[in-house]
Amino acid sequence: MTSAPRLAIAAATAIALAAVATPALAGPTPSPLRVGAPTSLGGASGAYTYDATQLPEGAQVSVGVTYPASGKTIVTLDVKGALPLRDYGAHAHSAPCGASSVDAGGHFQYNPFAIGGTSTDPVYANPSNEVWLDLETDAEGNGSAQSVVAWQPGARRPMSIMIHATHTATAAGTAGTRLGCISVPF
Ligand SMILES: [Cu+2]
């Protein structure tokens, strides 16, 4: 897999990582609230496109993470300026993004797959144990997704959101080529 040049977030051609607070939800006031990294992180913000033909430079990607008092985790993903009218897959991954798409590691799993098992075992690779954020873009290339899971990460935490070329296959949790990545301080 070829690696793409790192994107400078503060530059006009960047995938911009923006902090987006999750809109107010019904029920108790979310607390505490944690959101993605601020926009003004420059080259250290850790956002990449690995295939500019499928996820163009200049697309904007925003991630919001909320930890409501209920003990759940709410993750939102907003993409602007991607290809119009197409599906993307996305998940929380276990390591920060890097120049290579493999740097972000595998999917973050709250209950990690057993030693000797496989990461794609549906017992572990499912949208209750992982954070899945598949989306479809509109005619402008904009789309969004939200995942709500019943747990909050502890010492072992997600480190990034990876955007993939296809929607996630529910049988195995896989979603095609890795197109872009945003490091997120969960
Ligand atoms: Cu993924």
Boltz pocket constraint, residues with backbone or C-beta under 6 A from the ligand:
constraints:
  - pocket:
      binder: B
      contacts: [[A, 90], [A, 91], [A, 92], [A, 93], [A, 107], [A, 162], [A, 164], [A, 173], [A, 175]]
      max_distance: 6.0
